[in-house]
Amino acid sequence: MILGKKSKKHIRGGADTIFETGLRDELLEDFIANNEYIQNRNNIDNIKFITGSFIDSIIDNCKFNNCSFNNVVFRSSQINSVNFNNCNFKKISFITDCKLQNVNFINCMVDIDDEDSFSMYNSHADFCDFRNMNLTSCSFSNSSIITSDFRGTNLKDAFFEDVDLTGITFDGTTILDGTRFINVSGLDNSQSDVSTASFENAYIQNTRLGNNSPTNVNDYPSDDELSEVSSIATDIIEDPNDITIDN
């Protein structure tokens, strides 16, 4: 692990990086963890991770308690059986074939005042717990988020684009106000547990919902369909003399 000059503690690098004892009240800033295997036998407490990257790394069986992640990127990394307890996130990204499995975000706070406060791109999440998080305006694209739980989650103005949502759980406490679903799959009562969620104020495009679609769905036309409507209207305006009216 390569740590910047402002880092207070250098963690032993190599393929067998282990937090042998709990780390407390430390600051890791301007760091790069490249091809690391990180696990711990105790807890990782009160660490501030600021402006850094975990690249091609494995984070396994860890518990992060009361930690802060500010401008941190997880790229092409595996995060397995990890609990984030009472952690704060600001500009955290999971990108480029990052894999999350059995990851729980418990009592975590997201700084929603910042762009890209919490995002996932071209990655995979399986059996993840996003319950009760405020993910307002957060983005998920070109990814799969399957068998994961969003009960009590605020997804206001968030968007899911080109995402597989098979096996997800939304319910009446999931806030879907202005949430956009574009070209998603799995958003169907027969494939996911979403029957009690309200999509009345959500926007759904280019998505086949089948006969078991959620209730109160607003199905919005695609850009191509809007383009066709626009061209027809333009033709009528430009050539009013060509208009004929049948009986």
N, C-alpha and C positions, 0 to 999 in steps of 0.2 A: 504494500500500500504506500503510495506516495502522498505525503502530506505537505501542505504549504508552510511557510515560515511562521505563520501566526498560530499554527496548531500547537497545543500544549503537550500533546502526547503522541509519540510514534508507536503505532501498533505493529507488532512483528508480522512481516509479510510472508509470502510463500503459499504453497498449496494447502497448508494445514493451519491457517490462521484460526486461533481459538481465543475467545475471551475467557481466560481461565478463571478470573474473578470479576466481580461486578465493577464496571467503570462508572464513576460518579463525578458530577460537576465538572465535566470536561468540555472543551470546545475543539471541534474538528472543522477547520476552515480551509477552503481552496484545496480540496483533496481529490485524489483519483484512486479508486480501488479497482485495479485491473486484474482480472483472472484470479480473484481471491476466493477462498473457501472460508466462510465465516460462520461459526456456530458458537454457542455459549452454554456453559453449564450452570450459570447463574443468570442474573438479570443485567440488562444494560439500562442504567438509570441516569436521567438528567443530563443527557448528552445533547449538545447543540451541533447539528450537522449543517454547515453553511457553505453554499456554493461548492458542490462536489458531484462526483459521478461514481456509480458502481457499474463497471463495464465487464461483461462476460464473467460475472461472479455468481457464487452460490451463497445465499443467506439461508441457513437451515436451523429450525428449531430455536428461534431467538424470541426473547421478550423485550421489547423496547418500552420502558416505562417513563412517562413524563419527559419525552424527548422532543426536540424541535427539528424540523427538516425545512430548511429555507433554500430554495433554488437548487434542489437536488434531483439528479436524473438517474434512473435505473435503466440501463441499456443492455439488452441481450443477456439479462441475468435471471436466475431462478430464485424465487422467494417461496420457501416451503415451510409450512407449519410455523408461521410467524404471527405474533400478537403485537399490535401497536396499541398500547394502553395509555389513555390520557395524553396523546401526542398532538402536537400542532404542526400543520402543514401549510406551507406557502410556496407556490410554484414547484410542485412535485410532479414528475412525469415518469411514466412507464412506457418505454418505446422500444421499437426494433426487436421483436420476438422476445420480449420480456414475459416470463411465466410466473403467475401467482397462483399458488395452490394452498388451500386451507389457511388463508390469511384473514385475520380478524382485525377490524378497526373499531376499537372499543372506546367510547367516550372521546373520540378524536375531534379536533377542531380544524376547520379549513378556513384560511384567510380568503374570503370570497371577494374582497375588494381589489384583488390583483388579477390581471389577465392570466389565463392558463394556471389557475390556482391548483387544480388537480386534473390531470389529463392522462389518457391512455391512447396510444397509437400503435397499430400493428403488433398487438400483444394479446395475451391470453390470461383470463382469470377464471378459476374453477374452484367451487366451494369457498367463496369469499363472503365475508360478512361486512356489508356496508350499512348496516342498520343505524338509523337515527343520525346519520351524518348530514351536514349541510353542504350539498354539492351544487349549489346554485351556480348556473352558467358554466359548469364544468363540461368537458368534452371527452367523448369516447368514439374513436373512429378506427375503421379497418381492423377490428379486433373481435374476439369472442369473449363474452362475459356470461358464462353458463353456470347453472345450479348455484346461483349466488343470491343473496338476500338483501332487498332494498326496503324492507318494512320500516316505516317511520322516517324515511330518507327524504330530504328536500331536494328535488330535482328541478326546481323552477328554472326555466330558461336554459336548462342543460340540453345537449344534443347528442344523439346516438346516430352515427352514419356508417353504413356498411358494417354492421355489428350483428353477430349471432347472439341472441338473448335466450336461447333454449334453456329451460329449467329455472329461469329467474323467478323471484317472488316479489310481486308488488301487492299491496293491499290498500285498504281505505285510508291508511295513514301515510301512504306514499304521495308526496306532493308532485303532481305532474302539470303544473301551471306554466304554459308556454314551452313545455318540453317538446323537442323535435325528434322524431324517429324517421330517418330517411334510409330507405333500402335496407331495412333490418329483417331478420328472420327470428322465429321462435316467439314472436309476440302474439301468442294464440293460446286460448285457454286449454287446449288439448296438449300443448307443448310446454306451457309454463303456468305457474300459479298466479294468474293476474285477474281472475274473475271478479274479485271484489274491489279492484282499483278503478278509479274514475279517470277516463281519458277525455273528459268533456272539454277541457281547456288545453289539450295536447294537440300536436300537429303531426300527422302521419302521411308520408309520401312514399310512393314506389314500393309499397309493402303489401303482399298478399296475406290476408288475414284468415281466409277460409270461413267455414260455417261456425267456428267456435271463437270468433273474434271477441275482444273485450267490449264491454258496453260503452255507450256514449263516445264513440270514435268519430273524430272529424278526419275524413279522408281527403286530403288536399291534392289537386292535380300536380303532375310533374312539370318540370320546366318545359319539356317538349310540348306537352298539352297546352300549357299557357302560351307558348310561342305560336301554336296553330290558331288559337283563339285570337291572339293579337293580330295575326296576318289577315284573318277573315274580316275583322273589324276594320282594318286599314283599307282593304279592298273596297268595302262598302262605302267608306268615307270618300275615297279617291274617285270612285265611279258611281255617283248617285243616280245617273241616268240609266244604268244597267239594271236597276232594281225593278223586279216585276212582282206583282201581288196576285196570288191565286184567289179565286172565290172562297 
